[in-house]
Amino acid sequence: MIRNYFKILARNLAKNKAFSLINIIGLSIGMAAAILITLWIQREYSMDKFHEKSDRLYVVYNRDTDGIETWVNNNTQKVLTKTLQSDYPEVEAATIYNGSSNLFTIADKKIKGYGAVVDSVFLNMFSFPVLEGDANTALVNPSDIVLTASFAKTLFGNENPVGKTLTVDSASQFTVTAVLQDLPNNTKFGFKYLIPRSYAKRINPEDDSWGSFSTTSYVLLKEGASQTAFESKIKNLAKDNTKSAGLPITAEPFLHRIDKKYLYNKDVNGQLVAGEINKIRMFTAIAGFILLIACINFMNLSTAKSEKRAKEVGIRKVVGVTKTGLIAQFIFESVFLSFLSFIIALGMVYLAIPYYSQLVGGKLIVPIHEPGFWIFSIAFILFTGLLAGSYPAFFLSSFNPVKVLKGTFKSARSAISARKVLVVIQFTFAITLIISTIIIYNQIRYALDRDAGYDREQLIAVPIEGKIRSNYDLIKNEILNTGAVSSMTKSLSPITQRWSDQWGLEWDGSTKQDEQTVFVKFGTDADFAKTMGLKILEGRDIDVNKFPTDTSAILLNEAAIKAMRIKDPIGKLITHVGYKEANYKIVGIVNDFVFESPFVDKIEPMMICGPRAYYATTIHMKLSDRFETKASLTKIEQVLKKLNPDYEFVYDFTDEDYAYKVASAERTGKLVTLFAGLTILISCLGLFGLAAYMAENRTKEIGIRKVLGASVLQVTSLLSKEFIVLVSIAFLIASPIAWYAMNNWLADYSYRTGISWWVFAITGGLAVLITILTVSWQSIKAAIANPVSSLRDE
């Protein structure tokens, strides 16, 4: 029987080559798109879920409020992990995780690396496979270091690095105690090496203040320990430890499971809800839509050729084949075509995945060596085959053999048919994606075009490392003398990043509630406003060279003045609660500027402090217009090479760093655009096939119309208008759906554009144009055919 099925299928494929090719290609594209989306979803959904103890491994967050708003963040105190480990029996292990950037020296080789400072228990808490060494003892001593396999190869070549020594930052000697397998692509950790906390404490005494939120903390609870009960015990930990100082910290720590950190990372009124999981749900729906559209193509083209197979069905029924047998035959055919399409789709995926990986911002692989992949593939083929073949199977098997064999059977061309409904469904999805693509693009452009309030052009950030700190004045003078930069300033952090906050301040006229006001904190030695292109609205810029007392000066932004309700602020003092000697003198007011995400509407209170109140990590330089950019960078590099020879010249352009903040939204936009294009392509393949069939099926009607004087335009219009009507109906259905979906998507951004009417107008016109272009070739071909040929008696 199976052999007979194959024979019938092969004959039908050979007899209808064009239709068969359209069917298989359309289904292949749909399956390839669904596979690509599934690979991305699988990576995103499995982020950090591979850790063996993930069900009891948590990242510590803090929830805080200023009495008006409530928020959460995962910045914690370094003293927290030590306290949890020693004072709470529910805790099996706890570690900090601090990013670290160091220079590694081996003989004549100097290599910059990015890693992390962690506690000795880190490798016991997380499941990063150890290739060489012992995870239990790898980070016990201050001079221990753990490398990833690729970084170890960069440093030592093909030699076994365990037991070998290297120099870090031209000062400290480390011994390699373990080598880890390179980190998988489904983790948000990004270290190349691990340094023990005991080393960091030895070179820089650790801040044990409960008011210093300067690290990320992870906790492993013991088996059977209750998260809820533990959270209730530590809720007031920071508050109780700061009560005696007169300024109790109001932040309340809580736990968030490691395997949920990435998916549920959006703070809504102090609760971690949604976030990346919304994007996963959206693309899961898109994958389903694309596959459904490809299956609809299959259904439409299969039922469109129904009259060609009507006699086959009639004869098979007459010789005794049951309806169930016919359904089994047609389902077999669709499953087999689904199998062929899957093989082609897999080839498409292999060709596309290098480019697709770049698009999604992470390496993806097709796990063909995993049994789970083939189980999924078989289920995917069967599901697609059954979905695509179910309607044609029941439709074709229902033909009346008497009518078929008498020649009186004709498939109905009713005003509303299943085929027309399926076309409308197809284009509803396609048009929804087109509208969504345009709105996402508009939102991204709206954010990028926003006036940030400072001048990002030709502004670079250089990390302070090596001898830059001790030679800063000399370096600054020499760089300025080259003419490569017009101004430069030291800062607490890059201008695009938020590294520190300040609260617990009081001023003349402040209230107890004002002590909870949080200020974003930057720092400068001189020329901050000049270098960043800020406007001085009142007073002057900080400049410790001209005004030595500016070490304790501050600049405030407009939002800070509004929150503090200060009139005539220049010269006023701000002090730490409980530390009256720690005065800050306001010397200037600058305009509000956007330094974090351009999608965030609210500008927060900000203070830019003189050198006494911060530790500089970054130099900002404004490149002058005297030289081309490349020449200016070369001059800067020459100075740094001379005065800081151990380190490479590393810099970031501020405009690129700022643009990176919309990278996630841009990736979403590009992905939606890609899959919208594939949806349109698949839908057009179906329209093309249906138009070809319609032209073939109405050949004699067209011939008669031409004999009676119908023009080519009239015949073309006759064949095209039905599809235009169907696409127009799809547009009317898709528009409110797209509006609702995109309105919800835009709600995630406080600084957002509106949904304009022209988006729908353009999309409607584009959909009709695509339809006309798709069916016109077949329509015109039928319209210009010789009517004599079509009217000749068979």
TILOPA-872431 format. One record per residue (C-alpha): residue number from 1; x negated, y negated, z negated. Coordinates in steps of 0.05 Angstrom, whole numbers. Example, Ala and Ser with C-alpha at 12.3 -4.5 7.8 and 13.67 -1.06 7.14 Angstrom:
! TILOPA-872431
1,-246,90,-156;
2,-273,21,-143;
! end
This chain:
! TILOPA-872431
1,0,0,0;
2,-56,-49,-19;
3,-89,-32,48;
4,-25,-50,84;
5,-21,-116,46;
6,-92,-132,69;
7,-74,-117,142;
8,-13,-162,140;
9,-52,-218,105;
10,-109,-214,155;
11,-61,-218,215;
12,-25,-278,186;
13,-90,-313,171;
14,-114,-301,242;
15,-48,-321,273;
16,-44,-387,234;
17,-117,-408,229;
18,-105,-483,220;
19,-52,-474,167;
20,-93,-421,131;
21,-154,-466,132;
22,-115,-525,103;
23,-85,-480,50;
24,-152,-451,28;
25,-190,-517,31;
26,-136,-554,-8;
27,-133,-500,-61;
28,-210,-497,-64;
29,-216,-572,-76;
30,-163,-569,-130;
31,-196,-511,-165;
32,-265,-543,-159;
33,-239,-607,-191;
34,-205,-568,-246;
35,-270,-529,-260;
36,-312,-592,-263;
37,-264,-625,-311;
38,-260,-562,-353;
39,-337,-559,-358;
40,-338,-631,-383;
41,-280,-619,-431;
42,-314,-556,-458;
43,-377,-595,-473;
44,-340,-653,-505;
45,-294,-609,-546;
46,-351,-565,-571;
47,-394,-624,-593;
48,-432,-601,-656;
49,-385,-542,-666;
50,-441,-492,-655;
51,-469,-501,-726;
52,-456,-437,-765;
53,-434,-476,-827;
54,-393,-528,-789;
55,-330,-511,-829;
56,-362,-538,-892;
57,-412,-588,-863;
58,-391,-661,-869;
59,-415,-730,-852;
60,-403,-781,-907;
61,-362,-843,-890;
62,-342,-903,-932;
63,-274,-935,-933;
64,-271,-1008,-954;
65,-224,-1067,-953;
66,-226,-1142,-960;
67,-155,-1144,-985;
68,-128,-1157,-916;
69,-160,-1105,-871;
70,-184,-1035,-885;
71,-241,-1003,-846;
72,-288,-943,-847;
73,-361,-932,-826;
74,-414,-879,-836;
75,-468,-924,-865;
76,-486,-898,-934;
77,-536,-910,-989;
78,-600,-869,-992;
79,-589,-857,-1066;
80,-522,-823,-1050;
81,-550,-757,-1025;
82,-596,-749,-1085;
83,-538,-763,-1132;
84,-491,-714,-1097;
85,-545,-660,-1096;
86,-562,-666,-1170;
87,-496,-684,-1203;
88,-442,-646,-1165;
89,-441,-569,-1167;
90,-396,-567,-1106;
91,-454,-591,-1063;
92,-499,-537,-1034;
93,-544,-586,-997;
94,-547,-659,-976;
95,-592,-698,-929;
96,-602,-767,-900;
97,-613,-777,-826;
98,-652,-839,-806;
99,-675,-853,-735;
100,-750,-861,-728;
101,-796,-886,-672;
102,-870,-867,-678;
103,-934,-865,-639;
104,-968,-797,-634;
105,-1043,-791,-623;
106,-1078,-727,-603;
107,-1150,-738,-580;
108,-1145,-790,-524;
109,-1070,-779,-514;
110,-1021,-830,-542;
111,-947,-815,-536;
112,-886,-853,-563;
113,-831,-809,-591;
114,-762,-817,-622;
115,-743,-773,-680;
116,-712,-774,-749;
117,-729,-776,-823;
118,-691,-722,-860;
119,-691,-684,-926;
120,-726,-616,-930;
121,-659,-579,-929;
122,-639,-606,-860;
123,-656,-543,-821;
124,-618,-500,-871;
125,-556,-542,-863;
126,-555,-546,-787;
127,-562,-490,-736;
128,-619,-514,-692;
129,-655,-450,-672;
130,-727,-445,-697;
131,-774,-415,-645;
132,-837,-418,-688;
133,-846,-427,-763;
134,-800,-421,-823;
135,-739,-465,-830;
136,-739,-457,-906;
137,-808,-488,-916;
138,-819,-529,-852;
139,-806,-597,-884;
140,-826,-586,-957;
141,-892,-625,-956;
142,-898,-700,-939;
143,-948,-684,-883;
144,-903,-632,-848;
145,-873,-646,-781;
146,-824,-605,-737;
147,-824,-613,-661;
148,-775,-593,-607;
149,-803,-546,-555;
150,-806,-597,-498;
151,-839,-650,-542;
152,-889,-599,-568;
153,-907,-582,-496;
154,-916,-656,-481;
155,-964,-663,-539;
156,-1001,-596,-538;
157,-989,-567,-469;
158,-980,-491,-469;
159,-1017,-481,-535;
160,-980,-457,-597;
161,-973,-522,-637;
162,-958,-491,-705;
163,-1015,-506,-753;
164,-1045,-561,-709;
165,-1052,-632,-733;
166,-1035,-698,-701;
167,-1038,-772,-720;
168,-975,-813,-728;
169,-977,-889,-721;
170,-1053,-888,-720;
171,-1054,-875,-795;
172,-1021,-812,-822;
173,-1042,-740,-808;
174,-987,-689,-798;
175,-988,-614,-791;
176,-938,-580,-744;
177,-900,-529,-786;
178,-845,-508,-738;
179,-820,-514,-666;
180,-746,-519,-650;
181,-710,-498,-588;
182,-692,-560,-547;
183,-627,-589,-571;
184,-565,-565,-534;
185,-524,-612,-490;
186,-465,-608,-538;
187,-496,-645,-597;
188,-498,-719,-614;
189,-565,-710,-649;
190,-621,-734,-605;
191,-687,-725,-642;
192,-752,-699,-613;
193,-785,-689,-680;
194,-767,-688,-755;
195,-807,-721,-810;
196,-793,-707,-884;
197,-762,-759,-929;
198,-819,-750,-978;
199,-867,-779,-926;
200,-823,-840,-913;
201,-819,-853,-989;
202,-894,-848,-995;
203,-909,-902,-943;
204,-850,-947,-961;
205,-816,-942,-1029;
206,-744,-922,-1021;
207,-688,-971,-1037;
208,-645,-937,-1090;
209,-594,-994,-1092;
210,-521,-974,-1088;
211,-510,-1038,-1049;
212,-558,-1019,-992;
213,-520,-981,-938;
214,-579,-962,-893;
215,-573,-889,-873;
216,-527,-833,-850;
217,-513,-778,-900;
218,-492,-706,-889;
219,-465,-658,-942;
220,-458,-583,-942;
221,-405,-560,-992;
222,-408,-491,-1024;
223,-361,-437,-999;
224,-293,-445,-1031;
225,-305,-517,-1052;
226,-244,-562,-1037;
227,-258,-623,-995;
228,-198,-660,-1024;
229,-218,-646,-1097;
230,-290,-665,-1083;
231,-269,-731,-1050;
232,-227,-750,-1110;
233,-288,-739,-1155;
234,-335,-784,-1115;
235,-283,-837,-1096;
236,-308,-888,-1147;
237,-381,-867,-1147;
238,-409,-932,-1118;
239,-361,-975,-1157;
240,-380,-942,-1224;
241,-454,-949,-1210;
242,-450,-1023,-1194;
243,-399,-1045,-1246;
244,-452,-1066,-1295;
245,-485,-1112,-1244;
246,-423,-1156,-1242;
247,-409,-1141,-1169;
248,-378,-1072,-1163;
249,-382,-1042,-1093;
250,-311,-1028,-1070;
251,-331,-978,-1015;
252,-301,-909,-1028;
253,-339,-849,-998;
254,-301,-793,-964;
255,-320,-733,-920;
256,-308,-722,-846;
257,-323,-653,-818;
258,-383,-651,-770;
259,-343,-615,-716;
260,-291,-672,-717;
261,-339,-730,-720;
262,-344,-739,-645;
263,-272,-724,-627;
264,-239,-765,-682;
265,-283,-827,-687;
266,-234,-885,-679;
267,-220,-926,-741;
268,-147,-946,-746;
269,-129,-982,-811;
270,-182,-944,-850;
271,-165,-876,-821;
272,-206,-836,-771;
273,-155,-817,-719;
274,-159,-801,-645;
275,-219,-830,-607;
276,-253,-784,-557;
277,-199,-732,-565;
278,-152,-779,-527;
279,-199,-780,-468;
280,-202,-704,-469;
281,-127,-699,-469;
282,-122,-748,-411;
283,-171,-709,-368;
284,-138,-643,-387;
285,-74,-672,-359;
286,-111,-696,-296;
287,-141,-627,-285;
288,-72,-597,-292;
289,-43,-648,-243;
290,-96,-636,-190;
291,-89,-560,-195;
292,-13,-567,-192;
293,-18,-612,-131;
294,-62,-561,-96;
295,-12,-506,-113;
296,45,-550,-87;
297,7,-554,-21;
298,4,-479,-19;
299,79,-473,-34;
300,98,-525,18;
301,56,-497,74;
302,77,-426,58;
303,151,-442,58;
304,143,-487,119;
305,121,-426,159;
306,179,-387,133;
307,213,-380,200;
308,150,-350,230;
309,153,-294,178;
310,228,-286,175;
311,231,-228,224;
312,174,-193,187;
313,215,-198,122;
314,279,-175,157;
315,246,-113,187;
316,212,-94,122;
317,279,-99,86;
318,313,-57,139;
319,260,-1,131;
320,273,1,56;
321,225,-48,23;
322,259,-77,-39;
323,259,-150,-58;
324,211,-133,-115;
325,164,-101,-65;
326,165,-163,-21;
327,153,-208,-80;
328,94,-164,-100;
329,66,-170,-29;
330,71,-245,-27;
331,43,-253,-97;
332,-15,-207,-76;
333,-28,-252,-16;
334,-29,-315,-58;
335,-74,-284,-112;
336,-123,-261,-58;
337,-123,-330,-26;
338,-134,-358,-96;
339,-194,-312,-103;
340,-223,-336,-36;
341,-210,-408,-56;
342,-245,-396,-123;
343,-308,-370,-89;
344,-309,-432,-44;
345,-294,-476,-105;
346,-352,-446,-143;
347,-398,-464,-86;
348,-370,-535,-86;
349,-382,-539,-161;
350,-455,-517,-154;
351,-467,-570,-101;
352,-432,-625,-140;
353,-455,-611,-211;
354,-523,-649,-209;
355,-487,-712,-187;
356,-428,-699,-232;
357,-474,-690,-293;
358,-503,-760,-280;
359,-433,-788,-274;
360,-409,-759,-341;
361,-474,-778,-376;
362,-497,-709,-397;
363,-524,-645,-367;
364,-471,-594,-350;
365,-483,-521,-330;
366,-439,-467,-301;
367,-446,-410,-353;
368,-444,-353,-303;
369,-486,-309,-350;
370,-433,-312,-404;
371,-377,-259,-404;
372,-328,-312,-428;
373,-338,-350,-363;
374,-316,-290,-321;
375,-257,-275,-366;
376,-236,-348,-358;
377,-248,-344,-282;
378,-205,-282,-274;
379,-149,-314,-315;
380,-158,-378,-276;
381,-152,-342,-209;
382,-90,-303,-231;
383,-57,-364,-260;
384,-70,-406,-198;
385,-48,-349,-152;
386,16,-338,-191;
387,31,-412,-196;
388,18,-424,-122;
389,52,-361,-97;
390,113,-356,-142;
391,160,-401,-104;
392,140,-377,-34;
393,147,-305,-57;
394,218,-313,-83;
395,237,-358,-24;
396,211,-312,31;
397,237,-248,-2;
398,308,-277,-6;
399,320,-279,70;
400,382,-244,95;
401,358,-189,143;
402,423,-190,184;
403,417,-264,200;
404,343,-259,213;
405,348,-202,262;
406,408,-233,298;
407,366,-296,308;
408,417,-339,271;
409,372,-355,212;
410,346,-425,205;
411,313,-456,144;
412,355,-513,120;
413,334,-585,131;
414,379,-613,78;
415,376,-683,49;
416,345,-654,-14;
417,302,-592,-8;
418,251,-560,-53;
419,197,-578,-3;
420,214,-652,-7;
421,217,-650,-83;
422,147,-619,-84;
423,120,-674,-38;
424,149,-727,-84;
425,117,-693,-144;
426,50,-691,-108;
427,49,-764,-91;
428,77,-784,-159;
429,14,-757,-190;
430,-31,-787,-136;
431,0,-856,-142;
432,-3,-854,-218;
433,-77,-841,-213;
434,-87,-897,-162;
435,-52,-947,-207;
436,-92,-923,-267;
437,-157,-930,-229;
438,-143,-1002,-210;
439,-122,-1021,-281;
440,-184,-987,-312;
441,-229,-1023,-263;
442,-195,-1090,-279;
443,-205,-1079,-354;
444,-279,-1063,-346;
445,-290,-1125,-302;
446,-249,-1167,-351;
447,-296,-1147,-408;
448,-360,-1155,-368;
449,-340,-1223,-342;
450,-324,-1248,-412;
451,-364,-1308,-435;
452,-407,-1277,-490;
453,-426,-1345,-519;
454,-500,-1336,-507;
455,-546,-1330,-447;
456,-565,-1257,-433;
457,-601,-1271,-368;
458,-677,-1261,-370;
459,-674,-1245,-444;
460,-715,-1185,-468;
461,-722,-1150,-535;
462,-789,-1121,-556;
463,-796,-1076,-617;
464,-845,-1098,-672;
465,-893,-1040,-680;
466,-966,-1027,-691;
467,-1007,-1091,-700;
468,-953,-1137,-673;
469,-930,-1155,-744;
470,-999,-1174,-769;
471,-1018,-1209,-704;
472,-951,-1241,-691;
473,-972,-1314,-694;
474,-1031,-1302,-648;
475,-989,-1260,-601;
476,-935,-1314,-599;
477,-984,-1369,-583;
478,-1019,-1330,-528;
479,-954,-1308,-495;
480,-926,-1379,-496;
481,-991,-1404,-467;
482,-984,-1358,-407;
483,-920,-1394,-387;
484,-885,-1326,-379;
485,-834,-1344,-432;
486,-800,-1408,-451;
487,-785,-1388,-523;
488,-788,-1328,-570;
489,-763,-1310,-639;
490,-768,-1253,-689;
491,-703,-1221,-711;
492,-674,-1169,-757;
493,-646,-1130,-698;
494,-634,-1136,-623;
495,-581,-1189,-609;
496,-534,-1136,-581;
497,-535,-1092,-643;
498,-508,-1097,-713;
499,-558,-1070,-763;
500,-538,-1105,-827;
501,-480,-1137,-864;
502,-479,-1183,-925;
503,-425,-1193,-977;
504,-421,-1212,-1051;
505,-434,-1286,-1036;
506,-406,-1347,-1069;
507,-406,-1421,-1051;
508,-376,-1485,-1075;
509,-300,-1475,-1074;
510,-303,-1398,-1064;
511,-256,-1351,-1101;
512,-265,-1281,-1128;
513,-232,-1254,-1066;
514,-284,-1289,-1022;
515,-338,-1243,-1052;
516,-309,-1188,-1008;
517,-320,-1228,-944;
518,-367,-1190,-899;
519,-418,-1229,-858;
520,-455,-1198,-799;
521,-529,-1211,-813;
522,-583,-1231,-764;
523,-651,-1263,-778;
524,-701,-1311,-747;
525,-766,-1347,-759;
526,-754,-1403,-708;
527,-719,-1421,-643;
528,-663,-1370,-649;
529,-610,-1415,-617;
530,-658,-1438,-563;
531,-680,-1367,-545;
532,-610,-1338,-545;
533,-578,-1398,-510;
534,-531,-1414,-567;
535,-500,-1482,-578;
536,-517,-1520,-642;
537,-450,-1550,-662;
538,-476,-1583,-725;
539,-544,-1590,-757;
540,-605,-1557,-727;
541,-639,-1491,-713;
542,-682,-1454,-764;
543,-756,-1467,-754;
544,-805,-1446,-809;
545,-863,-1478,-772;
546,-834,-1548,-777;
547,-795,-1537,-842;
548,-830,-1488,-889;
549,-769,-1486,-935;
550,-730,-1455,-878;
551,-751,-1387,-903;
552,-687,-1391,-944;
553,-645,-1428,-892;
554,-585,-1399,-856;
555,-544,-1413,-794;
556,-469,-1397,-795;
557,-422,-1386,-737;
558,-354,-1418,-728;
559,-318,-1356,-755;
560,-359,-1360,-819;
561,-341,-1433,-830;
562,-268,-1417,-819;
563,-269,-1358,-868;
564,-306,-1398,-921;
565,-262,-1460,-913;
566,-323,-1506,-921;
567,-320,-1579,-901;
568,-385,-1615,-884;
569,-425,-1550,-891;
570,-495,-1576,-873;
571,-538,-1577,-935;
572,-490,-1535,-977;
573,-516,-1475,-1016;
574,-494,-1402,-1014;
575,-516,-1355,-1070;
576,-512,-1281,-1086;
577,-463,-1266,-1141;
578,-504,-1251,-1203;
579,-568,-1278,-1172;
580,-564,-1354,-1177;
581,-638,-1362,-1158;
582,-624,-1329,-1089;
583,-599,-1392,-1054;
584,-588,-1400,-980;
585,-584,-1470,-952;
586,-539,-1482,-891;
587,-579,-1520,-839;
588,-537,-1510,-777;
589,-473,-1484,-745;
590,-474,-1445,-680;
591,-418,-1425,-633;
592,-385,-1357,-640;
593,-416,-1305,-594;
594,-401,-1233,-575;
595,-458,-1187,-592;
596,-424,-1119,-599;
597,-370,-1090,-554;
598,-340,-1140,-505;
599,-274,-1102,-514;
600,-268,-1128,-586;
601,-230,-1193,-590;
602,-245,-1213,-661;
603,-308,-1252,-676;
604,-331,-1237,-747;
605,-365,-1285,-796;
606,-440,-1286,-783;
607,-502,-1311,-819;
608,-571,-1319,-787;
609,-622,-1320,-842;
610,-692,-1347,-850;
611,-751,-1298,-862;
612,-740,-1290,-937;
613,-675,-1252,-928;
614,-692,-1201,-875;
615,-744,-1153,-848;
616,-761,-1167,-775;
617,-759,-1108,-726;
618,-751,-1143,-659;
619,-779,-1200,-618;
620,-734,-1234,-568;
621,-767,-1270,-510;
622,-734,-1316,-459;
623,-770,-1307,-393;
624,-786,-1373,-360;
625,-769,-1390,-288;
626,-841,-1408,-271;
627,-856,-1337,-247;
628,-818,-1279,-218;
629,-793,-1229,-270;
630,-845,-1177,-254;
631,-902,-1227,-259;
632,-877,-1253,-326;
633,-872,-1182,-354;
634,-943,-1167,-330;
635,-970,-1228,-367;
636,-934,-1208,-431;
637,-961,-1137,-425;
638,-1032,-1162,-417;
639,-1028,-1201,-482;
640,-997,-1142,-520;
641,-1047,-1092,-492;
642,-1103,-1136,-518;
643,-1075,-1149,-587;
644,-1035,-1084,-598;
645,-1075,-1034,-557;
646,-1047,-969,-586;
647,-976,-981,-562;
648,-945,-985,-493;
649,-907,-1048,-475;
650,-834,-1028,-487;
651,-777,-1077,-474;
652,-702,-1078,-460;
653,-665,-1129,-419;
654,-608,-1156,-462;
655,-559,-1160,-404;
656,-570,-1085,-390;
657,-561,-1068,-463;
658,-497,-1109,-466;
659,-471,-1075,-403;
660,-485,-1008,-434;
661,-430,-1023,-485;
662,-378,-1013,-430;
663,-413,-951,-403;
664,-363,-904,-433;
665,-304,-942,-403;
666,-342,-946,-336;
667,-352,-870,-337;
668,-278,-861,-350;
669,-262,-908,-292;
670,-310,-871,-245;
671,-282,-804,-265;
672,-210,-826,-255;
673,-229,-857,-188;
674,-263,-792,-166;
675,-205,-748,-185;
676,-154,-797,-157;
677,-192,-793,-91;
678,-190,-717,-93;
679,-116,-718,-110;
680,-102,-763,-50;
681,-145,-718,-5;
682,-108,-655,-27;
683,-41,-689,-19;
684,-61,-714,51;
685,-82,-644,71;
686,-13,-621,53;
687,21,-678,90;
688,-23,-664,151;
689,-2,-591,151;
690,71,-607,141;
691,69,-660,196;
692,37,-610,244;
693,90,-559,227;
694,147,-609,235;
695,120,-632,302;
696,115,-560,325;
697,184,-542,299;
698,218,-602,333;
699,182,-597,400;
700,246,-587,441;
701,282,-643,404;
702,224,-690,419;
703,225,-668,492;
704,299,-683,499;
705,291,-751,466;
706,235,-769,514;
707,276,-747,574;
708,332,-793,549;
709,283,-851,546;
710,254,-852,476;
711,187,-888,471;
712,124,-862,438;
713,134,-911,381;
714,206,-887,370;
715,185,-814,369;
716,127,-829,322;
717,173,-867,276;
718,222,-810,276;
719,170,-760,252;
720,137,-808,202;
721,196,-840,168;
722,215,-779,127;
723,147,-777,95;
724,147,-852,83;
725,213,-846,47;
726,187,-789,4;
727,124,-827,-14;
728,165,-889,-30;
729,208,-849,-78;
730,144,-822,-110;
731,120,-894,-118;
732,184,-914,-154;
733,176,-855,-202;
734,101,-864,-212;
735,102,-938,-227;
736,136,-936,-296;
737,96,-874,-315;
738,30,-908,-297;
739,51,-972,-333;
740,68,-934,-396;
741,3,-892,-395;
742,-42,-952,-380;
743,-7,-996,-431;
744,-24,-945,-484;
745,-95,-939,-458;
746,-105,-1015,-460;
747,-79,-1016,-532;
748,-145,-986,-554;
749,-179,-1052,-536;
750,-164,-1117,-573;
751,-195,-1158,-517;
752,-157,-1133,-456;
753,-127,-1155,-391;
754,-54,-1150,-373;
755,-20,-1105,-322;
756,-5,-1149,-263;
757,49,-1139,-211;
758,-1,-1141,-154;
759,-31,-1075,-178;
760,34,-1040,-161;
761,43,-1079,-96;
762,-26,-1059,-72;
763,-16,-987,-93;
764,51,-982,-58;
765,23,-1011,6;
766,-38,-966,2;
767,5,-904,-9;
768,48,-920,52;
769,-14,-935,94;
770,-47,-869,74;
771,17,-832,92;
772,22,-865,160;
773,-51,-851,176;
774,-44,-779,154;
775,18,-761,195;
776,9,-809,254;
777,-42,-766,290;
778,6,-707,293;
779,65,-753,307;
780,30,-789,365;
781,5,-723,392;
782,76,-696,394;
783,103,-761,422;
784,56,-763,482;
785,64,-690,499;
786,94,-672,567;
787,169,-660,556;
788,170,-610,614;
789,126,-562,574;
790,170,-567,512;
791,236,-557,550;
792,213,-498,593;
793,253,-436,578;
794,216,-386,536;
! end
